[in-house]
Amino acid sequence: MELRHLRYFVAIAEEQSFRRAAGRLHVSQSPLSRQMQDLEEEMGVDLFEPEGRGIKLTSAGKTFAERARSILASVDAAVDEAKGVAEGRLGTVVIGFETGTTFMGALLSLVAAFRRRTPRVGLQLMPMSSLEQWAALRQGTITFGYGAYAPSDDALGHLEMSRDRLGVLLSPEHRLARLEKIRLRDLESERVLLQPRQLYPRLHADIIMAARAQGATLHVTAEVLDLEALLALVVIGDAITFLSEKFWEPASQASLMWRPVEDLHINLSEFVTWRMEDADAPIVRALLESAREVSPFLQGIGGRTRSSKASQRNRHSKRGGRQRGG
């Protein structure tokens, strides 16, 4: 028994006529009749009986028709689901993201735009560092990554979603807030709080090296995992931290002040990453279209998708990566 036998049978059952069913199915009536005879012989039951100029279903035929419709509906649904996954309309997308990018970065806007393009796709967000994202992408355990750094692996593609300069975040009552200009040497006597080095290893190194280049030594007195706890210590004037320029307005509303550091030349970025072998997949194209939609940075540069090596060369001129609250 094949699926076509079920489709033929259901058409005949609904039309109650071999002639009308043949027209509906675009087949000749004689082969259709032979197919149903073969089906009845295989099953060992009569499915039809004559009625006037047409036919009607036997009791066995009525029962079989219900089951046949259910089977065909399930097969059609399975085919539609498979096509939906292949076309990027269905399935589940797992996005790895670095902590701090959810509410302060472009990630939420990106996810919202992506959801509008793929409303039937399930979404899962998994916190992980950039290094963990790259490993997960290679293994195929996540679909996209979103974080502070661009990969140098040619197997992974990326788009830079934003770029902002790094400055200091401090209380308006802090002594540094009264300075006309803040330089790295001014920070030597300050308690500096950063988020854990394992989350942002490159940024830690970039900040320390930038200070040393200016003859300054920074004192990182603590690494605080919880961002709210870190900001609370900054609010009371107990310490300072580093943050991106674009968070000046939210910070000011929270009794905090963002100030540039004249001789600190570090740009902070956010990147969306994916496997290059998936670059032509509809789901990846939908994400890249969403990224260009929500990112003023991409719109400003024409939304170019750069290769990992080219972007790495560009970033050597100004080192730095995205990080939140230190």
C-alpha positions as CSV (number, residue, x, y, z in Angstrom):
1,M,0.0,0.0,0.0
2,E,1.3,3.4,-1.0
3,L,0.3,7.0,-0.1
4,R,-1.1,7.5,-3.6
5,H,-3.5,4.6,-2.9
6,L,-4.8,6.5,0.1
7,R,-5.1,9.8,-1.8
8,Y,-7.0,8.0,-4.6
9,F,-9.3,6.3,-2.1
10,V,-10.1,9.5,-0.2
11,A,-10.8,11.4,-3.4
12,I,-13.2,8.6,-4.6
13,A,-14.9,8.5,-1.1
14,E,-15.4,12.3,-1.2
15,E,-16.7,12.4,-4.8
16,Q,-18.7,9.2,-4.5
17,S,-17.8,8.6,-8.2
18,F,-14.8,7.1,-9.9
19,R,-15.4,9.5,-12.9
20,R,-15.4,12.7,-10.8
21,A,-12.5,11.5,-8.7
22,A,-10.5,10.7,-11.8
23,G,-11.1,14.3,-13.1
24,R,-10.1,15.7,-9.7
25,L,-6.9,13.7,-9.6
26,H,-6.1,14.3,-13.3
27,V,-5.8,10.5,-14.0
28,S,-7.7,8.1,-16.3
29,Q,-10.7,6.3,-14.8
30,S,-9.6,2.8,-15.8
31,P,-6.2,2.9,-14.0
32,L,-8.0,4.5,-11.0
33,S,-10.5,1.6,-10.8
34,R,-7.7,-1.0,-11.0
35,Q,-5.8,0.8,-8.2
36,M,-8.8,0.5,-5.9
37,Q,-9.4,-3.1,-6.9
38,D,-5.7,-3.8,-5.9
39,L,-6.3,-2.0,-2.6
40,E,-9.4,-4.0,-1.8
41,E,-7.6,-7.2,-2.6
42,E,-4.6,-6.3,-0.5
43,M,-6.9,-5.4,2.5
44,G,-9.3,-8.3,1.9
45,V,-12.4,-6.1,2.4
46,D,-14.8,-4.3,0.2
47,L,-14.5,-0.5,0.5
48,F,-17.2,0.5,-2.1
49,E,-20.6,-0.7,-3.1
50,P,-22.7,0.6,-6.0
51,E,-25.5,3.2,-5.4
52,G,-27.5,4.3,-8.4
53,R,-25.1,5.7,-11.0
54,G,-22.4,6.2,-8.4
55,I,-20.9,4.4,-5.4
56,K,-20.9,4.7,-1.7
57,L,-18.6,3.5,1.1
58,T,-19.2,0.3,2.9
59,S,-19.0,0.3,6.7
60,A,-15.4,-0.9,6.4
61,G,-14.8,1.9,3.8
62,K,-16.1,4.6,6.1
63,T,-13.8,3.5,8.9
64,F,-10.8,3.3,6.5
65,A,-11.6,6.7,5.1
66,E,-11.4,8.4,8.5
67,R,-8.0,6.7,9.2
68,A,-6.8,7.5,5.6
69,R,-7.6,11.2,6.0
70,S,-5.8,11.4,9.3
71,I,-2.7,9.6,7.9
72,L,-2.6,12.0,4.9
73,A,-3.0,15.0,7.1
74,S,-0.1,13.9,9.3
75,V,2.0,13.3,6.2
76,D,1.2,16.7,4.8
77,A,2.0,18.3,8.1
78,A,5.3,16.5,8.3
79,V,6.2,17.6,4.7
80,D,5.2,21.2,5.5
81,E,7.3,21.1,8.7
82,A,10.3,19.8,6.9
83,K,10.0,22.4,4.2
84,G,9.5,25.1,6.9
85,V,12.7,24.1,8.6
86,A,14.6,24.0,5.3
87,E,13.2,27.4,4.4
88,G,13.9,29.0,7.8
89,R,10.2,29.3,8.7
90,L,10.1,26.6,11.4
91,G,12.4,25.0,13.9
92,T,14.3,26.3,16.9
93,V,17.1,28.8,16.8
94,V,19.6,28.9,19.7
95,I,21.4,32.2,20.2
96,G,24.5,32.4,22.5
97,F,25.0,35.8,24.1
98,E,27.4,37.5,26.4
99,T,26.0,38.8,29.7
100,G,25.3,42.5,29.6
101,T,24.3,42.6,25.9
102,T,20.6,41.8,26.6
103,F,19.3,45.0,28.0
104,M,22.2,47.4,27.2
105,G,23.0,46.3,23.6
106,A,21.3,45.8,20.3
107,L,20.5,42.1,21.0
108,L,16.9,42.6,22.0
109,S,16.1,44.8,19.0
110,L,17.8,42.2,16.8
111,V,15.8,39.3,18.3
112,A,12.5,41.3,18.0
113,A,13.2,42.1,14.3
114,F,14.2,38.4,13.7
115,R,11.0,37.3,15.4
116,R,8.9,39.5,13.0
117,R,10.6,37.8,10.0
118,T,10.3,34.3,11.4
119,P,7.2,34.2,13.7
120,R,7.0,30.4,13.8
121,V,10.6,29.8,14.7
122,G,11.3,29.0,18.4
123,L,14.0,31.0,20.1
124,Q,16.3,30.1,22.9
125,L,18.9,32.4,24.5
126,M,21.9,30.9,26.2
127,P,24.5,33.0,28.1
128,M,28.1,32.3,27.2
129,S,31.3,34.1,26.5
130,S,32.5,34.8,22.9
131,L,35.0,31.9,23.1
132,E,32.2,29.6,24.2
133,Q,30.0,30.8,21.4
134,W,32.6,30.1,18.8
135,A,33.1,26.6,20.0
136,A,29.4,26.0,20.1
137,L,29.0,27.4,16.6
138,R,31.6,25.0,15.3
139,Q,29.9,22.1,17.1
140,G,26.5,23.2,15.8
141,T,24.9,23.4,19.3
142,I,23.9,27.1,18.7
143,T,22.8,28.8,15.5
144,F,24.1,32.3,16.2
145,G,26.4,34.1,18.6
146,Y,26.2,37.6,20.0
147,G,29.1,39.1,21.9
148,A,32.0,41.4,22.5
149,Y,34.5,40.0,20.0
150,A,34.8,38.9,16.4
151,P,36.2,35.5,15.6
152,S,39.4,35.1,13.7
153,D,38.3,31.7,12.4
154,D,37.5,31.7,8.7
155,A,34.8,29.1,9.4
156,L,32.8,31.7,11.2
157,G,31.3,34.9,9.7
158,H,30.4,38.0,11.6
159,L,28.8,41.4,11.5
160,E,29.8,44.3,13.7
161,M,26.5,45.7,15.1
162,S,27.9,48.7,17.0
163,R,31.1,50.5,17.9
164,D,31.5,52.9,20.9
165,R,34.4,54.3,22.8
166,L,35.2,53.2,26.3
167,G,35.1,55.7,29.2
168,V,34.8,55.7,33.0
169,L,31.6,55.4,35.0
170,L,31.5,57.1,38.3
171,S,29.3,58.9,40.9
172,P,28.6,62.7,40.2
173,E,30.1,63.2,43.7
174,H,33.4,61.5,42.9
175,R,36.5,63.8,42.8
176,L,37.1,62.8,39.2
177,A,33.8,64.3,38.2
178,R,35.2,67.8,38.9
179,L,38.1,67.5,36.6
180,E,37.9,69.2,33.2
181,K,39.6,66.3,31.6
182,I,40.3,62.8,32.9
183,R,43.5,61.0,31.9
184,L,44.7,57.5,32.7
185,R,47.1,58.8,35.3
186,D,44.2,60.3,37.2
187,L,42.9,56.8,37.8
188,E,46.0,55.4,39.5
189,S,44.8,56.0,43.0
190,E,41.2,54.8,42.3
191,R,39.6,51.5,43.1
192,V,38.7,50.0,39.8
193,L,35.9,47.4,39.6
194,L,35.6,45.1,36.6
195,Q,33.5,42.2,35.6
196,P,35.3,38.8,35.7
197,R,38.4,38.5,33.5
198,Q,37.2,35.1,32.2
199,L,34.2,36.9,30.6
200,Y,36.2,39.7,29.0
201,P,39.8,38.6,28.9
202,R,40.8,40.8,26.0
203,L,39.3,43.9,27.4
204,H,41.0,43.5,30.7
205,A,44.3,43.2,28.9
206,D,43.6,46.2,26.6
207,I,42.7,48.5,29.6
208,I,45.8,47.5,31.5
209,M,48.1,47.8,28.5
210,A,46.6,51.2,27.6
211,A,47.3,52.5,31.1
212,R,50.9,51.2,31.0
213,A,51.5,52.9,27.7
214,Q,50.7,56.2,29.4
215,G,52.9,55.3,32.4
216,A,49.9,54.6,34.7
217,T,49.2,51.6,36.9
218,L,45.5,50.8,37.5
219,H,44.4,49.0,40.6
220,V,41.7,46.5,39.9
221,T,40.5,45.8,43.4
222,A,37.7,43.4,42.6
223,E,36.0,41.5,39.8
224,V,32.3,41.6,40.3
225,L,30.1,39.1,38.4
226,D,26.8,40.8,39.2
227,L,26.4,44.0,37.1
228,E,23.8,45.5,39.5
229,A,26.1,44.9,42.5
230,L,29.0,46.5,40.6
231,L,27.0,49.6,39.7
232,A,25.7,49.9,43.2
233,L,29.3,50.2,44.5
234,V,30.0,52.9,41.8
235,V,26.8,54.8,42.8
236,I,28.0,55.2,46.4
237,G,31.4,56.5,45.2
238,D,33.3,53.5,46.5
239,A,34.9,52.7,43.1
240,I,34.8,53.5,39.4
241,T,34.4,51.2,36.4
242,F,34.6,51.3,32.6
243,L,31.6,51.5,30.3
244,S,30.6,52.4,26.8
245,E,29.7,56.0,25.8
246,K,26.3,55.1,24.5
247,F,25.1,54.2,28.1
248,W,25.7,57.8,29.2
249,E,21.9,58.6,29.4
250,P,20.8,55.5,31.2
251,A,23.7,55.8,33.6
252,S,22.8,59.5,34.4
253,Q,19.3,58.5,35.3
254,A,20.7,56.0,37.8
255,S,22.8,58.7,39.6
256,L,25.9,57.8,37.6
257,M,28.1,59.8,35.3
258,W,30.0,58.7,32.2
259,R,33.2,60.6,31.3
260,P,35.6,60.1,28.5
261,V,39.3,59.4,29.2
262,E,41.4,61.5,27.0
263,D,44.2,59.1,26.4
264,L,42.2,55.8,26.5
265,H,41.6,54.9,22.8
266,I,39.6,51.7,23.0
267,N,36.5,51.0,20.9
268,L,33.9,48.6,22.2
269,S,31.9,46.6,19.7
270,E,29.1,44.0,19.5
271,F,29.2,41.2,16.9
272,V,26.7,38.7,15.6
273,T,28.4,35.5,14.4
274,W,27.4,32.4,12.5
275,R,28.9,29.4,10.7
276,M,30.0,30.3,7.2
277,E,28.8,26.9,5.9
278,D,25.3,28.1,6.9
279,A,25.6,31.5,5.2
280,D,23.1,30.7,2.4
281,A,20.5,29.2,4.8
282,P,17.3,31.2,4.9
283,I,17.4,31.4,8.7
284,V,20.9,33.1,8.5
285,R,19.7,35.5,5.8
286,A,16.8,36.4,8.0
287,L,19.1,37.2,10.9
288,L,21.4,39.3,8.7
289,E,18.5,41.3,7.3
290,S,17.3,41.8,10.9
291,A,20.7,43.0,11.9
292,R,20.9,45.6,9.1
293,E,17.3,46.7,10.0
294,V,18.0,47.5,13.7
295,S,21.7,48.6,13.6
296,P,22.3,52.3,12.7
297,F,26.0,51.4,12.7
298,L,25.4,48.9,9.8
299,Q,23.2,51.3,8.0
300,G,25.9,53.9,8.2
301,I,28.5,51.7,6.6
302,G,26.2,50.0,4.1
303,G,25.8,46.8,6.1
304,R,28.8,45.0,4.7
305,T,29.5,41.5,5.9
306,R,33.2,41.3,6.5
307,S,35.4,38.2,6.6
308,S,37.0,37.4,9.9
309,K,40.6,38.0,8.7
310,A,39.7,41.4,7.1
311,S,38.0,42.6,10.3
312,Q,40.8,41.4,12.4
313,R,43.3,43.5,10.4
314,N,41.0,46.5,10.7
315,R,40.8,46.1,14.5
316,H,44.6,46.0,15.0
317,S,44.6,49.8,14.5
318,K,42.3,50.2,17.5
319,R,42.1,47.3,19.9
320,G,39.0,46.6,22.1
321,G,35.8,44.7,22.4
322,R,32.4,45.1,23.9
323,Q,31.9,44.8,27.7
324,R,29.4,46.0,30.2
325,G,30.1,47.7,33.5
326,G,33.8,46.8,33.4
